[in-house]
């Protein structure tokens, strides 16, 4: 890619250019893509309504930029390497040409079932290549995909089916997760009891018995059997919807974040190329599930638009043992490895014995995504996985931003543990105080906003534009509000402090939960922690800490006192937790985000108004914590 940043001075030059001439900057990047019709205007926007349109009136199909743009030069290059849950099961390697043919066959099968441009298709599948094929087949024919993580309950799935008015569901008989075989089709059947979905296509993965409803349910292998490997791509407008992806809001109702075709395409490839410094022949592995935005942008669209080789992994990091990630790195000679701090901390707890069995010398770049990575985990990752030679790109972004916003550029930006460092070119950040006044200069702390549009940003919330406006564009006039607190240090580096509603005001002192958690996590016996505020009659808010510990050779009282002293030493007595509850686990979403909303309700005793917890990784954890609090 010609728009690759190669040096720190190159980054500074590109960044200044992107702020001084944003439209010219993005137009030049967009020029490297294939457009059936060029835009009449680069950008039309206002943040009041909000209305954002990139590459106005341009026509394209995103899959032509993955396939037709590359086929003659890289047709035989591996596009997807698939690693099964069971290490003894043979994996698959699919070249760009093979992927093109599979996508076309499935696209034709969808059309034969009456699915076309503008129809909504839910994808509820395990991490198999067919999930990516399904996404690309939808994009090929102009259908709008909405991927739902195949671990969500039937209620959560039904809510999304109804909200996006889905016409079809693509699913599997079951999936493998570690030592378990999980029914997937049965969840779909339950979700569809009161639904008007016309078509369900089922991929055979586990060969378990499933109920197939006559006229509605079809096997994947049957529907593609007779289909052609040729399928002309549907012409799309740059602002036509590409996908809807549901994200949890502060209310119980999920928000269907809408991303459109042209801008998302340009931003996902540009950010992938630059952040990871991908070079030809590299094997790139993002461990996320495609049910999340990370999987959309950095397993499927970003890498494939860039002509990269992307690895998809069906399993979990601890099966058959806690060395599985490292076995996969060695087996496929992975060069770029992108995972979540949750996974890093979980593996950290097992020590380094399993790591030392494997050759990790192929690794060049490590990445972190999903939440700010704490210093201890950063150092462990850098030392034991990167052998002190791999830069860590600690990436900050959101479902709503479509792609990475703040991150080191691998090997170019000097890194600093727990700092996402600097914004990518084209991203005009600003820090504001609670009244919305911009805080300029360095060594400031406040709320993180963006004051100018970027191509990958949210356009609306499906069916509820007013909610989009209220959530992101009403808090601070003329700005996109990220909902996160941030600190810009003396070097101008950004450190994300967690959600603003995760800022605790103790006796007038604002404390970011991430800051307190980092201090708690410094204790050698602490595995992970989560901190929330709760009503305190003297301080206004007190600090309630939920802590997962290694309890060997320790009594609970001693440990609690040691943790309090540690926090007091690192941050100061003001940050010392008022209450510490030792827990066996924390309520997390499937992407590893701690649901602090639930922890706050438990802390202040209002857990009877909790709402649906079925979408959590382990709903059982909640009742255990409530019991422990009593």
Secondary structure, 3 states (H helix, E strand, C coil): CCCCCCCHHHHHHHHHHHHHCHHHHHHHHHCCCCCCECCCEEEEEECCCCEEEEEECCEECHHHHCCCCCHHHHCCCEEEEEECCCCCCCCEEEEHHHHHHHHHHHHHHHHHCCCCCCCEEEEECCCCHHHHHHHHHHHHHCCEEEECCCCCCHHHHHHHHHHHCCCEEEEECEEEECCEEEECHHHHHHHCCCCCCCEEEEECCCCCCCCCCCCCEEEHHHHHCCCCCCCCCCCEECCCEEEEEEECCCCCCCEEEEEEHHHHHHHHHHHHHHHHCCCCCCEEEECCCCCCHHHHHHHHHHHHHCCCEEEEECCCCCCCCCCHHHHHHHHHCCCEEEECHHHHHHHHCCCCCCHHHCCCCCCCEEEECCCCCCHHHHHHHHHHHCCCCCEEEECECCHHHCCCCECCCCCCCCCCCCCCECECCCCCEEEECCCCCECCCCCEEEEEEECCCCCCCCCEECCCHHHHHHHHHCCCCCCEEEEEEEEECCCCCEEEEEEHHHEEEECCEEEEHHHHHHHHHCCCCEEEEEEEEEEECCCEEEEEEEEEECCCCCCHHHHHHHHHHHHHHHCCHHHCCCEEEECCCCCECCCCCECHHHHHHHHCCCHHHCCCCCCCCCCHHHHHHHHHHC
